[in-house]
Amino acid sequence: MKICVGLSGGVDSSVAALLLKQQGYDVFAMYMQNWHDIEGTLHGECEWEEEKFVAEMVARKIGIPFYFVDLSKEYMARVADYMFAEYAKGRTPNPDVLCNREIKFDAFLDAAKRLGADFVATGHYCRKEPALGPDGKQLTGSDGKPLWRILEGSDPNKDQSYFLCQLSQEQLSQALFPIGDICKPEVRRIAKEADLPSADKKDSQGICFVGKVDLPTFLQQKLKSVEGEVVEVFPAYYEHLRQPGSIPEMAEPFDYGDIVFETETYRSGKHHVKKTRYKENPWGAVVGKHEGAQFYTLGQRKGLAIGGHKDPLFVLATDIEKNIIYVGEGEHHPGLYRKALQIASDEIHWIRGTESMSIGEQRRYRVRIRYRQPLQDATLHMREDGMFIVFDEPQRSITPGQFAVWYAGDGEMLGSGVILK
């Protein structure tokens, strides 16, 4: 069996390659470059070259062949363009999830196959197991092919199953995760004992294969800056709202369009110069300016540059058409929390299609709406107009464009979907 390891230059993929080699497999490594443009990145143009150099040294140390593949065109077409388009709509995409679905386990997998690989292995902290029936035999799908499960990684602090939530059975059947049942400290220990060049390397941050970015500067490659107003929403605003009764109503985000500011004229200074100002509004106030609503995401705290508040301001909502950002003071602001979300019917993805829900059905699962968020108890409702997820406790900053992912009680990741609202 020939295995291609996606070697990134980090310690996780390095140890994955080492373990496979020690287990006697025919292993080779391949480093992929997915990004060339350095505008907005915080580490400069040499970062990928340094990563490639480390990856090549790791392959040499382990004693496996090393290859390089440039997938930047595929990444731009299938990940980056989608990312820019989503931000332009005022949504917040997750490029790392797309990178796994569209690049690592698709374009990269194809490149690996051309070199003779039967499987692609990565350094993800997650586990893959056969889906077994009551008789202990592996289940098969409607196409007769064996079914597989993805489970949380054994290290609760490093579980990365969330990023693989869009993989298909075909992709999963050709994927290996050698360190999924190992904890991070043990991975570091293995790397040090083997004297791997990546043993002490820090974990990567930022967008997958792009790196850590200054998001507004990065997005300005495609999206124009347009000055708009920042509106602070006062807690008093929510006192006039009717409590949602139905599940669809619970999934509706707050609409701040009824916070309207009237102007008045007044005279200022010893020369009584006529000026214009907004009248006081009990529901909110204009507190600053921004450079484009599309550059901000729900729950964001940094980058607002607005002072004069006891507690930090957080982004509650963005209105792309009017180019307005709505913010609230304090991490317990009522505008940050909702109990439900909706996923459009065509955005629901079941990792095992045999587990999918029928219209009218409801099930209890554990759900997360962002990476590293602790799993939350929730009820999934399947309706004609999509899936509604109702949480036991209100959730902070439910963000359109991100992925909601649901898990069974034994840690199996069952499915996911892009949050519509």
PyMOL commands that set and color helices and strands:
alter all, ss='L'
color gray80, all
select helices_A, chain A and resi 11-22+47-62+72-88+95-114+161-164+169-173+184-193+215-219+235-240+247-250+256-258+293-295+334-336+353-355
alter helices_A, ss='H'
color red, helices_A
select strands_A, chain A and resi 2-6+26-33+66-70+119-121+126-130+148-152+175-176+228-233+263-268+273-278+284-290+313-319+324-329+337-350+362-368+376-383+386-396+403-407+412-419
alter strands_A, ss='S'
color yellow, strands_A
deselect
rebuild
show_as cartoon
